[in-house]
Amino acid sequence: MIVANAGDCRAVLEKRGSAYPLSAEPELQETLLTEDMSFLIMGCDGLWDVMSSQCAVTMGRKELMLHNDPE
């Protein structure tokens, strides 16, 4: 996966329940996706101003488990 600098947007990758922030400084970052990575959260400053990366990942995992789809 390649992440590009998108101004006030940030991406966080989930891996085994932990948050791994992706940075595109200065322009691009390339990340190899593996089977133990479940989802990606992309959000603007509005999300990250009120929630930490780990909190967003924890909430995402809980919602997936509620719907019986932890993968």
PDB file of N, CA, C, O and CB in Angstrom:
ATOM      1  N   MET A   1       0.841  -1.150   0.000  1.00  0.00           N
ATOM      2  CA  MET A   1       0.000   0.000   0.000  1.00  0.00           C
ATOM      3  C   MET A   1       0.897   1.226   0.000  1.00  0.00           C
ATOM      4  O   MET A   1       1.938   1.246   0.657  1.00  0.00           O
ATOM      5  CB  MET A   1      -0.963  -0.010   1.202  1.00  0.00           C
ATOM      6  N   ILE A   2       0.491   2.239  -0.734  1.00  0.00           N
ATOM      7  CA  ILE A   2       1.226   3.501  -0.751  1.00  0.00           C
ATOM      8  C   ILE A   2       0.309   4.595  -0.221  1.00  0.00           C
ATOM      9  O   ILE A   2      -0.814   4.757  -0.698  1.00  0.00           O
ATOM     10  CB  ILE A   2       1.737   3.844  -2.190  1.00  0.00           C
ATOM     11  N   VAL A   3       0.785   5.339   0.760  1.00  0.00           N
ATOM     12  CA  VAL A   3       0.028   6.443   1.348  1.00  0.00           C
ATOM     13  C   VAL A   3       0.669   7.742   0.886  1.00  0.00           C
ATOM     14  O   VAL A   3       1.888   7.898   0.949  1.00  0.00           O
ATOM     15  CB  VAL A   3      -0.005   6.352   2.916  1.00  0.00           C
ATOM     16  N   ALA A   4      -0.152   8.666   0.423  1.00  0.00           N
ATOM     17  CA  ALA A   4       0.342   9.965  -0.037  1.00  0.00           C
ATOM     18  C   ALA A   4      -0.041  11.050   0.954  1.00  0.00           C
ATOM     19  O   ALA A   4      -1.023  10.914   1.684  1.00  0.00           O
ATOM     20  CB  ALA A   4      -0.211  10.299  -1.437  1.00  0.00           C
ATOM     21  N   ASN A   5       0.723  12.113   0.979  1.00  0.00           N
ATOM     22  CA  ASN A   5       0.432  13.254   1.826  1.00  0.00           C
ATOM     23  C   ASN A   5      -0.870  13.887   1.359  1.00  0.00           C
ATOM     24  O   ASN A   5      -0.981  14.327   0.215  1.00  0.00           O
ATOM     25  CB  ASN A   5       1.594  14.283   1.802  1.00  0.00           C
ATOM     26  N   ALA A   6      -1.867  13.932   2.261  1.00  0.00           N
ATOM     27  CA  ALA A   6      -3.182  14.475   1.902  1.00  0.00           C
ATOM     28  C   ALA A   6      -3.567  15.633   2.819  1.00  0.00           C
ATOM     29  O   ALA A   6      -4.741  15.786   3.156  1.00  0.00           O
ATOM     30  CB  ALA A   6      -4.254  13.373   1.969  1.00  0.00           C
ATOM     31  N   GLY A   7      -2.626  16.424   3.215  1.00  0.00           N
ATOM     32  CA  GLY A   7      -2.911  17.601   4.038  1.00  0.00           C
ATOM     33  C   GLY A   7      -3.331  17.246   5.442  1.00  0.00           C
ATOM     34  O   GLY A   7      -2.536  16.699   6.206  1.00  0.00           O
ATOM     35  N   ASP A   8      -4.582  17.550   5.801  1.00  0.00           N
ATOM     36  CA  ASP A   8      -5.037  17.344   7.171  1.00  0.00           C
ATOM     37  C   ASP A   8      -5.668  15.973   7.394  1.00  0.00           C
ATOM     38  O   ASP A   8      -6.475  15.813   8.309  1.00  0.00           O
ATOM     39  CB  ASP A   8      -6.022  18.413   7.540  1.00  0.00           C
ATOM     40  N   CYS A   9      -5.323  14.999   6.589  1.00  0.00           N
ATOM     41  CA  CYS A   9      -5.850  13.645   6.700  1.00  0.00           C
ATOM     42  C   CYS A   9      -4.756  12.717   7.235  1.00  0.00           C
ATOM     43  O   CYS A   9      -3.576  12.911   6.943  1.00  0.00           O
ATOM     44  CB  CYS A   9      -6.380  13.143   5.325  1.00  0.00           C
ATOM     45  N   ARG A  10      -5.149  11.712   8.014  1.00  0.00           N
ATOM     46  CA  ARG A  10      -4.177  10.763   8.536  1.00  0.00           C
ATOM     47  C   ARG A  10      -4.735   9.355   8.394  1.00  0.00           C
ATOM     48  O   ARG A  10      -5.944   9.142   8.491  1.00  0.00           O
ATOM     49  CB  ARG A  10      -3.829  11.074  10.015  1.00  0.00           C
ATOM     50  N   ALA A  11      -3.847   8.400   8.164  1.00  0.00           N
ATOM     51  CA  ALA A  11      -4.230   6.994   8.043  1.00  0.00           C
ATOM     52  C   ALA A  11      -3.598   6.205   9.182  1.00  0.00           C
ATOM     53  O   ALA A  11      -2.452   6.441   9.563  1.00  0.00           O
ATOM     54  CB  ALA A  11      -3.800   6.413   6.665  1.00  0.00           C
ATOM     55  N   VAL A  12      -4.383   5.247   9.725  1.00  0.00           N
ATOM     56  CA  VAL A  12      -3.922   4.379  10.802  1.00  0.00           C
ATOM     57  C   VAL A  12      -4.227   2.943  10.398  1.00  0.00           C
ATOM     58  O   VAL A  12      -5.355   2.622  10.024  1.00  0.00           O
ATOM     59  CB  VAL A  12      -4.600   4.746  12.173  1.00  0.00           C
ATOM     60  N   LEU A  13      -3.234   2.099  10.475  1.00  0.00           N
ATOM     61  CA  LEU A  13      -3.367   0.695  10.119  1.00  0.00           C
ATOM     62  C   LEU A  13      -3.477  -0.126  11.391  1.00  0.00           C
ATOM     63  O   LEU A  13      -2.733   0.106  12.343  1.00  0.00           O
ATOM     64  CB  LEU A  13      -2.171   0.220   9.256  1.00  0.00           C
ATOM     65  N   GLU A  14      -4.398  -1.087  11.420  1.00  0.00           N
ATOM     66  CA  GLU A  14      -4.546  -1.979  12.569  1.00  0.00           C
ATOM     67  C   GLU A  14      -3.735  -3.238  12.330  1.00  0.00           C
ATOM     68  O   GLU A  14      -3.788  -3.823  11.248  1.00  0.00           O
ATOM     69  CB  GLU A  14      -6.036  -2.327  12.820  1.00  0.00           C
ATOM     70  N   LYS A  15      -2.979  -3.659  13.349  1.00  0.00           N
ATOM     71  CA  LYS A  15      -2.206  -4.901  13.271  1.00  0.00           C
ATOM     72  C   LYS A  15      -2.243  -5.559  14.634  1.00  0.00           C
ATOM     73  O   LYS A  15      -1.674  -5.055  15.603  1.00  0.00           O
ATOM     74  CB  LYS A  15      -0.730  -4.637  12.811  1.00  0.00           C
ATOM     75  N   ARG A  16      -2.933  -6.710  14.693  1.00  0.00           N
ATOM     76  CA  ARG A  16      -3.061  -7.476  15.943  1.00  0.00           C
ATOM     77  C   ARG A  16      -3.574  -6.626  17.101  1.00  0.00           C
ATOM     78  O   ARG A  16      -3.102  -6.755  18.231  1.00  0.00           O
ATOM     79  CB  ARG A  16      -1.720  -8.085  16.319  1.00  0.00           C
ATOM     80  N   GLY A  17      -4.536  -5.760  16.818  1.00  0.00           N
ATOM     81  CA  GLY A  17      -5.156  -4.954  17.854  1.00  0.00           C
ATOM     82  C   GLY A  17      -4.439  -3.659  18.176  1.00  0.00           C
ATOM     83  O   GLY A  17      -4.914  -2.882  19.005  1.00  0.00           O
ATOM     84  N   SER A  18      -3.311  -3.412  17.542  1.00  0.00           N
ATOM     85  CA  SER A  18      -2.556  -2.194  17.816  1.00  0.00           C
ATOM     86  C   SER A  18      -2.637  -1.235  16.640  1.00  0.00           C
ATOM     87  O   SER A  18      -2.787  -1.650  15.490  1.00  0.00           O
ATOM     88  CB  SER A  18      -1.094  -2.525  18.129  1.00  0.00           C
ATOM     89  N   ALA A  19      -2.535   0.051  16.944  1.00  0.00           N
ATOM     90  CA  ALA A  19      -2.581   1.091  15.921  1.00  0.00           C
ATOM     91  C   ALA A  19      -1.182   1.410  15.427  1.00  0.00           C
ATOM     92  O   ALA A  19      -0.258   1.587  16.221  1.00  0.00           O
ATOM     93  CB  ALA A  19      -3.255   2.357  16.465  1.00  0.00           C
ATOM     94  N   TYR A  20      -1.032   1.482  14.114  1.00  0.00           N
ATOM     95  CA  TYR A  20       0.229   1.866  13.486  1.00  0.00           C
ATOM     96  C   TYR A  20      -0.038   3.060  12.581  1.00  0.00           C
ATOM     97  O   TYR A  20      -0.474   2.887  11.443  1.00  0.00           O
ATOM     98  CB  TYR A  20       0.853   0.676  12.680  1.00  0.00           C
ATOM     99  N   PRO A  21       0.218   4.275  13.073  1.00  0.00           N
ATOM    100  CA  PRO A  21      -0.010   5.455  12.235  1.00  0.00           C
ATOM    101  C   PRO A  21       0.887   5.430  11.001  1.00  0.00           C
ATOM    102  O   PRO A  21       2.065   5.080  11.074  1.00  0.00           O
ATOM    103  CB  PRO A  21       0.236   6.742  13.040  1.00  0.00           C
ATOM    104  N   LEU A  22       0.310   5.803   9.882  1.00  0.00           N
ATOM    105  CA  LEU A  22       1.064   5.914   8.637  1.00  0.00           C
ATOM    106  C   LEU A  22       1.297   7.385   8.364  1.00  0.00           C
ATOM    107  O   LEU A  22       0.387   8.202   8.503  1.00  0.00           O
ATOM    108  CB  LEU A  22       0.317   5.231   7.446  1.00  0.00           C
ATOM    109  N   SER A  23       2.489   7.715   7.985  1.00  0.00           N
ATOM    110  CA  SER A  23       2.838   9.097   7.692  1.00  0.00           C
ATOM    111  C   SER A  23       3.278   9.196   6.248  1.00  0.00           C
ATOM    112  O   SER A  23       3.925   8.291   5.722  1.00  0.00           O
ATOM    113  CB  SER A  23       3.944   9.611   8.641  1.00  0.00           C
ATOM    114  N   ALA A  24       2.930  10.280   5.620  1.00  0.00           N
ATOM    115  CA  ALA A  24       3.326  10.494   4.229  1.00  0.00           C
ATOM    116  C   ALA A  24       4.263  11.686   4.147  1.00  0.00           C
ATOM    117  O   ALA A  24       4.165  12.501   3.230  1.00  0.00           O
ATOM    118  CB  ALA A  24       2.088  10.711   3.325  1.00  0.00           C
ATOM    119  N   GLU A  25       5.152  11.781   5.089  1.00  0.00           N
ATOM    120  CA  GLU A  25       6.111  12.897   5.092  1.00  0.00           C
ATOM    121  C   GLU A  25       7.392  12.445   4.421  1.00  0.00           C
ATOM    122  O   GLU A  25       7.907  11.387   4.784  1.00  0.00           O
ATOM    123  CB  GLU A  25       6.397  13.398   6.542  1.00  0.00           C
ATOM    124  N   PRO A  26       7.923  13.159   3.493  1.00  0.00           N
ATOM    125  CA  PRO A  26       7.339  14.403   2.998  1.00  0.00           C
ATOM    126  C   PRO A  26       6.224  14.180   1.984  1.00  0.00           C
ATOM    127  O   PRO A  26       5.299  14.990   1.931  1.00  0.00           O
ATOM    128  CB  PRO A  26       8.410  15.254   2.381  1.00  0.00           C
ATOM    129  N   GLU A  27       6.265  13.117   1.171  1.00  0.00           N
ATOM    130  CA  GLU A  27       5.237  12.955   0.137  1.00  0.00           C
ATOM    131  C   GLU A  27       4.574  11.578   0.126  1.00  0.00           C
ATOM    132  O   GLU A  27       3.348  11.486   0.077  1.00  0.00           O
ATOM    133  CB  GLU A  27       5.839  13.216  -1.206  1.00  0.00           C
ATOM    134  N   LEU A  28       5.375  10.500   0.171  1.00  0.00           N
ATOM    135  CA  LEU A  28       4.833   9.140   0.052  1.00  0.00           C
ATOM    136  C   LEU A  28       5.446   8.206   1.086  1.00  0.00           C
ATOM    137  O   LEU A  28       6.589   8.387   1.504  1.00  0.00           O
ATOM    138  CB  LEU A  28       5.077   8.589  -1.355  1.00  0.00           C
ATOM    139  N   GLN A  29       4.662   7.196   1.496  1.00  0.00           N
ATOM    140  CA  GLN A  29       5.176   6.112   2.331  1.00  0.00           C
ATOM    141  C   GLN A  29       4.610   4.817   1.782  1.00  0.00           C
ATOM    142  O   GLN A  29       3.413   4.713   1.514  1.00  0.00           O
ATOM    143  CB  GLN A  29       4.796   6.307   3.845  1.00  0.00           C
ATOM    144  N   GLU A  30       5.473   3.840   1.618  1.00  0.00           N
ATOM    145  CA  GLU A  30       5.054   2.533   1.132  1.00  0.00           C
ATOM    146  C   GLU A  30       5.073   1.560   2.298  1.00  0.00           C
ATOM    147  O   GLU A  30       6.044   1.510   3.054  1.00  0.00           O
ATOM    148  CB  GLU A  30       5.970   2.037  -0.029  1.00  0.00           C
ATOM    149  N   THR A  31       3.983   0.771   2.450  1.00  0.00           N
ATOM    150  CA  THR A  31       3.854  -0.191   3.536  1.00  0.00           C
ATOM    151  C   THR A  31       3.443  -1.536   2.954  1.00  0.00           C
ATOM    152  O   THR A  31       2.487  -1.613   2.183  1.00  0.00           O
ATOM    153  CB  THR A  31       2.826   0.294   4.596  1.00  0.00           C
ATOM    154  N   LEU A  32       4.150  -2.581   3.314  1.00  0.00           N
ATOM    155  CA  LEU A  32       3.805  -3.930   2.886  1.00  0.00           C
ATOM    156  C   LEU A  32       2.684  -4.455   3.772  1.00  0.00           C
ATOM    157  O   LEU A  32       2.841  -4.521   4.992  1.00  0.00           O
ATOM    158  CB  LEU A  32       5.043  -4.871   2.939  1.00  0.00           C
ATOM    159  N   LEU A  33       1.560  -4.827   3.177  1.00  0.00           N
ATOM    160  CA  LEU A  33       0.435  -5.364   3.938  1.00  0.00           C
ATOM    161  C   LEU A  33       0.650  -6.850   4.196  1.00  0.00           C
ATOM    162  O   LEU A  33       1.102  -7.589   3.321  1.00  0.00           O
ATOM    163  CB  LEU A  33      -0.899  -5.130   3.189  1.00  0.00           C
ATOM    164  N   THR A  34       0.316  -7.276   5.420  1.00  0.00           N
ATOM    165  CA  THR A  34       0.446  -8.680   5.799  1.00  0.00           C
ATOM    166  C   THR A  34      -0.897  -9.195   6.301  1.00  0.00           C
ATOM    167  O   THR A  34      -1.814  -8.411   6.543  1.00  0.00           O
ATOM    168  CB  THR A  34       1.543  -8.865   6.880  1.00  0.00           C
ATOM    169  N   GLU A  35      -1.013 -10.506   6.457  1.00  0.00           N
ATOM    170  CA  GLU A  35      -2.274 -11.123   6.864  1.00  0.00           C
ATOM    171  C   GLU A  35      -2.710 -10.714   8.266  1.00  0.00           C
ATOM    172  O   GLU A  35      -3.895 -10.811   8.585  1.00  0.00           O
ATOM    173  CB  GLU A  35      -2.153 -12.621   6.794  1.00  0.00           C
ATOM    174  N   ASP A  36      -1.792 -10.262   9.106  1.00  0.00           N
ATOM    175  CA  ASP A  36      -2.181  -9.887  10.461  1.00  0.00           C
ATOM    176  C   ASP A  36      -2.639  -8.428  10.567  1.00  0.00           C
ATOM    177  O   ASP A  36      -2.817  -7.911  11.670  1.00  0.00           O
ATOM    178  CB  ASP A  36      -1.026 -10.124  11.404  1.00  0.00           C
ATOM    179  N   MET A  37      -2.825  -7.776   9.432  1.00  0.00           N
ATOM    180  CA  MET A  37      -3.380  -6.423   9.391  1.00  0.00           C
ATOM    181  C   MET A  37      -4.828  -6.539   8.936  1.00  0.00           C
ATOM    182  O   MET A  37      -5.110  -7.071   7.863  1.00  0.00           O
ATOM    183  CB  MET A  37      -2.550  -5.481   8.434  1.00  0.00           C
ATOM    184  N   SER A  38      -5.743  -6.036   9.760  1.00  0.00           N
ATOM    185  CA  SER A  38      -7.164  -6.242   9.485  1.00  0.00           C
ATOM    186  C   SER A  38      -7.843  -5.102   8.760  1.00  0.00           C
ATOM    187  O   SER A  38      -8.667  -5.338   7.877  1.00  0.00           O
ATOM    188  CB  SER A  38      -7.873  -6.484  10.745  1.00  0.00           C
ATOM    189  N   PHE A  39      -7.514  -3.863   9.117  1.00  0.00           N
ATOM    190  CA  PHE A  39      -8.209  -2.753   8.484  1.00  0.00           C
ATOM    191  C   PHE A  39      -7.391  -1.479   8.564  1.00  0.00           C
ATOM    192  O   PHE A  39      -6.407  -1.385   9.299  1.00  0.00           O
ATOM    193  CB  PHE A  39      -9.567  -2.542   9.126  1.00  0.00           C
ATOM    194  N   LEU A  40      -7.831  -0.499   7.783  1.00  0.00           N
ATOM    195  CA  LEU A  40      -7.195   0.810   7.693  1.00  0.00           C
ATOM    196  C   LEU A  40      -8.251   1.856   8.006  1.00  0.00           C
ATOM    197  O   LEU A  40      -9.370   1.782   7.500  1.00  0.00           O
ATOM    198  CB  LEU A  40      -6.558   1.050   6.279  1.00  0.00           C
ATOM    199  N   ILE A  41      -7.906   2.818   8.829  1.00  0.00           N
ATOM    200  CA  ILE A  41      -8.799   3.934   9.119  1.00  0.00           C
ATOM    201  C   ILE A  41      -8.172   5.186   8.513  1.00  0.00           C
ATOM    202  O   ILE A  41      -7.013   5.507   8.778  1.00  0.00           O
ATOM    203  CB  ILE A  41      -9.040   4.101  10.670  1.00  0.00           C
ATOM    204  N   MET A  42      -8.952   5.882   7.702  1.00  0.00           N
ATOM    205  CA  MET A  42      -8.504   7.163   7.161  1.00  0.00           C
ATOM    206  C   MET A  42      -9.446   8.223   7.692  1.00  0.00           C
ATOM    207  O   MET A  42     -10.664   8.097   7.558  1.00  0.00           O
ATOM    208  CB  MET A  42      -8.471   7.160   5.588  1.00  0.00           C
ATOM    209  N   GLY A  43      -8.900   9.259   8.289  1.00  0.00           N
ATOM    210  CA  GLY A  43      -9.743  10.308   8.844  1.00  0.00           C
ATOM    211  C   GLY A  43      -9.057  11.656   8.786  1.00  0.00           C
ATOM    212  O   GLY A  43      -7.835  11.756   8.674  1.00  0.00           O
ATOM    213  N   CYS A  44      -9.875  12.687   8.865  1.00  0.00           N
ATOM    214  CA  CYS A  44      -9.329  14.040   8.868  1.00  0.00           C
ATOM    215  C   CYS A  44      -9.079  14.471  10.313  1.00  0.00           C
ATOM    216  O   CYS A  44      -9.327  13.711  11.249  1.00  0.00           O
ATOM    217  CB  CYS A  44     -10.290  15.035   8.148  1.00  0.00           C
ATOM    218  N   ASP A  45      -8.594  15.683  10.481  1.00  0.00           N
ATOM    219  CA  ASP A  45      -8.291  16.189  11.817  1.00  0.00           C
ATOM    220  C   ASP A  45      -9.503  16.169  12.735  1.00  0.00           C
ATOM    221  O   ASP A  45      -9.347  16.077  13.953  1.00  0.00           O
ATOM    222  CB  ASP A  45      -7.750  17.593  11.726  1.00  0.00           C
ATOM    223  N   GLY A  46     -10.714  16.255  12.176  1.00  0.00           N
ATOM    224  CA  GLY A  46     -11.920  16.213  12.998  1.00  0.00           C
ATOM    225  C   GLY A  46     -11.999  14.948  13.834  1.00  0.00           C
ATOM    226  O   GLY A  46     -12.449  14.996  14.978  1.00  0.00           O
ATOM    227  N   LEU A  47     -11.570  13.821  13.287  1.00  0.00           N
ATOM    228  CA  LEU A  47     -11.532  12.566  14.042  1.00  0.00           C
ATOM    229  C   LEU A  47     -10.365  12.560  15.015  1.00  0.00           C
ATOM    230  O   LEU A  47     -10.535  12.265  16.198  1.00  0.00           O
ATOM    231  CB  LEU A  47     -11.432  11.365  13.091  1.00  0.00           C
ATOM    232  N   TRP A  48      -9.190  12.883  14.520  1.00  0.00           N
ATOM    233  CA  TRP A  48      -7.975  12.760  15.332  1.00  0.00           C
ATOM    234  C   TRP A  48      -7.877  13.832  16.417  1.00  0.00           C
ATOM    235  O   TRP A  48      -7.084  13.692  17.348  1.00  0.00           O
ATOM    236  CB  TRP A  48      -6.753  12.833  14.441  1.00  0.00           C
ATOM    237  N   ASP A  49      -8.677  14.907  16.310  1.00  0.00           N
ATOM    238  CA  ASP A  49      -8.714  15.919  17.367  1.00  0.00           C
ATOM    239  C   ASP A  49      -9.420  15.394  18.615  1.00  0.00           C
ATOM    240  O   ASP A  49      -9.169  15.873  19.721  1.00  0.00           O
ATOM    241  CB  ASP A  49      -9.413  17.186  16.866  1.00  0.00           C
ATOM    242  N   VAL A  50     -10.305  14.406  18.440  1.00  0.00           N
ATOM    243  CA  VAL A  50     -11.100  13.915  19.573  1.00  0.00           C
ATOM    244  C   VAL A  50     -10.796  12.462  19.944  1.00  0.00           C
ATOM    245  O   VAL A  50     -11.333  11.955  20.929  1.00  0.00           O
ATOM    246  CB  VAL A  50     -12.568  14.049  19.256  1.00  0.00           C
ATOM    247  N   MET A  51      -9.950  11.794  19.177  1.00  0.00           N
ATOM    248  CA  MET A  51      -9.700  10.370  19.408  1.00  0.00           C
ATOM    249  C   MET A  51      -8.265  10.011  19.062  1.00  0.00           C
ATOM    250  O   MET A  51      -7.726  10.469  18.055  1.00  0.00           O
ATOM    251  CB  MET A  51     -10.669   9.511  18.588  1.00  0.00           C
ATOM    252  N   SER A  52      -7.654   9.191  19.903  1.00  0.00           N
ATOM    253  CA  SER A  52      -6.303   8.715  19.603  1.00  0.00           C
ATOM    254  C   SER A  52      -6.362   7.614  18.544  1.00  0.00           C
ATOM    255  O   SER A  52      -7.419   7.032  18.300  1.00  0.00           O
ATOM    256  CB  SER A  52      -5.607   8.195  20.888  1.00  0.00           C
ATOM    257  N   SER A  53      -5.240   7.341  17.930  1.00  0.00           N
ATOM    258  CA  SER A  53      -5.168   6.259  16.933  1.00  0.00           C
ATOM    259  C   SER A  53      -5.558   4.931  17.554  1.00  0.00           C
ATOM    260  O   SER A  53      -6.306   4.161  16.951  1.00  0.00           O
ATOM    261  CB  SER A  53      -3.753   6.163  16.333  1.00  0.00           C
ATOM    262  N   GLN A  54      -5.057   4.652  18.758  1.00  0.00           N
ATOM    263  CA  GLN A  54      -5.362   3.378  19.415  1.00  0.00           C
ATOM    264  C   GLN A  54      -6.840   3.271  19.757  1.00  0.00           C
ATOM    265  O   GLN A  54      -7.426   2.196  19.629  1.00  0.00           O
ATOM    266  CB  GLN A  54      -4.524   3.218  20.680  1.00  0.00           C
ATOM    267  N   CYS A  55      -7.445   4.361  20.189  1.00  0.00           N
ATOM    268  CA  CYS A  55      -8.870   4.355  20.508  1.00  0.00           C
ATOM    269  C   CYS A  55      -9.694   4.050  19.261  1.00  0.00           C
ATOM    270  O   CYS A  55     -10.647   3.273  19.329  1.00  0.00           O
ATOM    271  CB  CYS A  55      -9.295   5.706  21.112  1.00  0.00           C
ATOM    272  N   ALA A  56      -9.347   4.642  18.136  1.00  0.00           N
ATOM    273  CA  ALA A  56     -10.065   4.397  16.884  1.00  0.00           C
ATOM    274  C   ALA A  56      -9.945   2.932  16.468  1.00  0.00           C
ATOM    275  O   ALA A  56     -10.926   2.331  16.028  1.00  0.00           O
ATOM    276  CB  ALA A  56      -9.529   5.310  15.768  1.00  0.00           C
ATOM    277  N   VAL A  57      -8.756   2.359  16.602  1.00  0.00           N
ATOM    278  CA  VAL A  57      -8.550   0.946  16.256  1.00  0.00           C
ATOM    279  C   VAL A  57      -9.352   0.046  17.195  1.00  0.00           C
ATOM    280  O   VAL A  57      -9.981  -0.912  16.745  1.00  0.00           O
ATOM    281  CB  VAL A  57      -7.043   0.581  16.319  1.00  0.00           C
ATOM    282  N   THR A  58      -9.334   0.343  18.489  1.00  0.00           N
ATOM    283  CA  THR A  58     -10.092  -0.457  19.459  1.00  0.00           C
ATOM    284  C   THR A  58     -11.583  -0.414  19.144  1.00  0.00           C
ATOM    285  O   THR A  58     -12.253  -1.446  19.187  1.00  0.00           O
ATOM    286  CB  THR A  58      -9.838   0.047  20.895  1.00  0.00           C
ATOM    287  N   MET A  59     -12.104   0.757  18.830  1.00  0.00           N
ATOM    288  CA  MET A  59     -13.522   0.873  18.482  1.00  0.00           C
ATOM    289  C   MET A  59     -13.835   0.126  17.189  1.00  0.00           C
ATOM    290  O   MET A  59     -14.874  -0.526  17.086  1.00  0.00           O
ATOM    291  CB  MET A  59     -13.918   2.348  18.345  1.00  0.00           C
ATOM    292  N   GLY A  60     -12.950   0.214  16.207  1.00  0.00           N
ATOM    293  CA  GLY A  60     -13.151  -0.510  14.955  1.00  0.00           C
ATOM    294  C   GLY A  60     -13.203  -2.012  15.162  1.00  0.00           C
ATOM    295  O   GLY A  60     -14.061  -2.690  14.597  1.00  0.00           O
ATOM    296  N   ARG A  61     -12.287  -2.537  15.970  1.00  0.00           N
ATOM    297  CA  ARG A  61     -12.272  -3.982  16.255  1.00  0.00           C
ATOM    298  C   ARG A  61     -13.542  -4.410  16.983  1.00  0.00           C
ATOM    299  O   ARG A  61     -14.103  -5.461  16.677  1.00  0.00           O
ATOM    300  CB  ARG A  61     -11.034  -4.355  17.096  1.00  0.00           C
ATOM    301  N   LYS A  62     -14.004  -3.604  17.949  1.00  0.00           N
ATOM    302  CA  LYS A  62     -15.229  -3.933  18.691  1.00  0.00           C
ATOM    303  C   LYS A  62     -16.429  -3.991  17.751  1.00  0.00           C
ATOM    304  O   LYS A  62     -17.255  -4.898  17.851  1.00  0.00           O
ATOM    305  CB  LYS A  62     -15.481  -2.899  19.811  1.00  0.00           C
ATOM    306  N   GLU A  63     -16.526  -3.028  16.841  1.00  0.00           N
ATOM    307  CA  GLU A  63     -17.643  -3.014  15.895  1.00  0.00           C
ATOM    308  C   GLU A  63     -17.597  -4.218  14.962  1.00  0.00           C
ATOM    309  O   GLU A  63     -18.636  -4.811  14.670  1.00  0.00           O
ATOM    310  CB  GLU A  63     -17.630  -1.723  15.079  1.00  0.00           C
ATOM    311  N   LEU A  64     -16.416  -4.583  14.495  1.00  0.00           N
ATOM    312  CA  LEU A  64     -16.308  -5.757  13.628  1.00  0.00           C
ATOM    313  C   LEU A  64     -16.708  -7.024  14.378  1.00  0.00           C
ATOM    314  O   LEU A  64     -17.362  -7.898  13.809  1.00  0.00           O
ATOM    315  CB  LEU A  64     -14.877  -5.894  13.085  1.00  0.00           C
ATOM    316  N   MET A  65     -16.323  -7.131  15.644  1.00  0.00           N
ATOM    317  CA  MET A  65     -16.686  -8.322  16.436  1.00  0.00           C
ATOM    318  C   MET A  65     -18.181  -8.351  16.729  1.00  0.00           C
ATOM    319  O   MET A  65     -18.773  -9.429  16.772  1.00  0.00           O
ATOM    320  CB  MET A  65     -15.894  -8.354  17.758  1.00  0.00           C
ATOM    321  N   LEU A  66     -18.805  -7.192  16.932  1.00  0.00           N
ATOM    322  CA  LEU A  66     -20.250  -7.138  17.145  1.00  0.00           C
ATOM    323  C   LEU A  66     -21.011  -7.691  15.940  1.00  0.00           C
ATOM    324  O   LEU A  66     -22.074  -8.295  16.083  1.00  0.00           O
ATOM    325  CB  LEU A  66     -20.690  -5.699  17.429  1.00  0.00           C
ATOM    326  N   HIS A  67     -20.462  -7.479  14.782  1.00  0.00           N
ATOM    327  CA  HIS A  67     -21.102  -7.941  13.547  1.00  0.00           C
ATOM    328  C   HIS A  67     -20.569  -9.297  13.109  1.00  0.00           C
ATOM    329  O   HIS A  67     -20.788  -9.733  11.979  1.00  0.00           O
ATOM    330  CB  HIS A  67     -20.895  -6.925  12.433  1.00  0.00           C
ATOM    331  N   ASN A  68     -19.857  -9.965  14.037  1.00  0.00           N
ATOM    332  CA  ASN A  68     -19.364 -11.329  13.786  1.00  0.00           C
ATOM    333  C   ASN A  68     -18.416 -11.387  12.609  1.00  0.00           C
ATOM    334  O   ASN A  68     -18.395 -12.378  11.878  1.00  0.00           O
ATOM    335  CB  ASN A  68     -20.524 -12.273  13.542  1.00  0.00           C
ATOM    336  N   ASP A  69     -17.621 -10.328  12.411  1.00  0.00           N
ATOM    337  CA  ASP A  69     -16.680 -10.276  11.297  1.00  0.00           C
ATOM    338  C   ASP A  69     -15.362  -9.642  11.768  1.00  0.00           C
ATOM    339  O   ASP A  69     -15.022  -8.540  11.338  1.00  0.00           O
ATOM    340  CB  ASP A  69     -17.284  -9.474  10.102  1.00  0.00           C
ATOM    341  N   PRO A  70     -14.611 -10.337  12.657  1.00  0.00           N
ATOM    342  CA  PRO A  70     -13.381  -9.759  13.185  1.00  0.00           C
ATOM    343  C   PRO A  70     -12.267  -9.631  12.158  1.00  0.00           C
ATOM    344  O   PRO A  70     -11.259  -8.980  12.434  1.00  0.00           O
ATOM    345  CB  PRO A  70     -12.898 -10.579  14.324  1.00  0.00           C
ATOM    346  N   GLU A  71     -12.415 -10.222  11.003  1.00  0.00           N
ATOM    347  CA  GLU A  71     -11.415 -10.141   9.960  1.00  0.00           C
ATOM    348  C   GLU A  71     -11.682  -8.911   9.141  1.00  0.00           C
ATOM    349  O   GLU A  71     -10.954  -8.633   8.189  1.00  0.00           O
ATOM    350  CB  GLU A  71     -11.412 -11.398   9.081  1.00  0.00           C
TER     351      GLU A  71
END
